[in-house]
Amino acid sequence: MSDTPTGRIIEAAIKIHRKLGPGLLESAYEACLAYELEQFGRQVQRQKAVPLVYNTVKLECGFRADLLVDREVVVEIKCKEAIQPVDEAQLRSYLRLLDLRVGRGERPQRTLRKSNLF
């Protein structure tokens, strides 16, 4: 697997899914994914605050990205059967607000495939 942040995220997500399967809370998958990525030597921030700047004022709205990997990849974990357009919009909004370009949505509830990207 690739040593890029996204390659390692995919590798770790597959490993976790194979060990734990579906049915746990997002927080459990988040903790495991953070642990696995740190084992790969990646820098991981859990529940990264996502600030909203409006008219030059930084507002705390409670937005939190599940994981920020190597200060460049936002990971959002969704434990539900179907991803809705609002879930994709949330990830895009976090990327825009954090001024980042790469994001991954992980769905541990899904049948295992090469990637559980939503």
N, C-alpha and C positions, 0 to 999 in steps of 0.2 A: 504494500500500500504506500501511497505517496507520503512524504514527510512534510507536506504542506499542512497548514492548520486545518483546512477542510478535509484533506485526506485522513488526518488523524481523528477528526471528529467522526467521520463515517466509520472508520475502523473501530473506534471506541464504542459507538452506538450499536454496531453489529455485535460486538463482544458482550455488551450489557444485555442486549435483547436475547441473545442465545443463553445467557446464564439465568436471567430473571424472568424472561417472557413478559407478556402483557399483564395488566391488572393492578399495578401499583400506582401510587400518586405521583404527580409530576415532580414533587420535591425529592422523592427517592431516586428517580432517574437523573435528576439534576445533580444530586450529590455524587452518584456513581460516575456520571459523565465527567464531572469536575475532577474527581479522583483519578480516573483513567487518563485524562488529558495531562494532569500534573505528572503522572508516571512517565508520560512521553516527553516531559520537560517543557510543556507548554505553560504559559502564564494564564491563569484562569481567575476571573472575577465573577462571583456568584451574586445574583440579584443586583446587577449594576444599575445605579440610578440613571434615569434618562431625563435630563433637564429639558424644560420647555422655555424658550426665550421668546417673549412677546413684547414688542415695542422696547427693546433693549433691557427688559426686566426679566431676570431669571426666576421662573415660577416653579415651585415644587408641587407637582401634580400627582406624585405617587407612582409614576411610570417606572417600571423595572424590567430590564432585560434579564432573562434567566441566566445566561452566561455571556461573558465577553472573553474571547480567546485571543491571546497575543495582541490585545488592543486593536484588533482588526476584523474579527468575525463575531457577529451577534448570533447566538443560538437561542431559539425559542422552542420549548418542549411543550407539546400538546398531547394530552392523554384523552383522546376522544375518538369516536368512530370516524367522523367526517370533519374535514377542515372546511371552514366557511370563508367567504371572501373577507370578512372582518379580521380573521386570523392572519391572512396574507397582508392585509392593509396594516395591521399592527406591526408586523416585522418590517415592512417598508418604511413605516413612520419612524420606528426606532433607528433604522439605518440613517434616515434623513436627519433626525434630531442629533444623532451622534456623529454625523458627517463621516459615515462609513459606507463602503460599497458592497461588502460581502455579508450575507446572512444565510442561516440554515434553519429550517424548521424540521424538528425531529418528532416522529410519531411512534412511540413505543407500542401503542395499542394495535398497530397494523401488523398484518402477517409479514414475517421477515422477508425482505428483499435485499438487494445489494445496498440500497439506501432507502430510508424511510422519510425522505424529504417530502414535505407537503407542498 
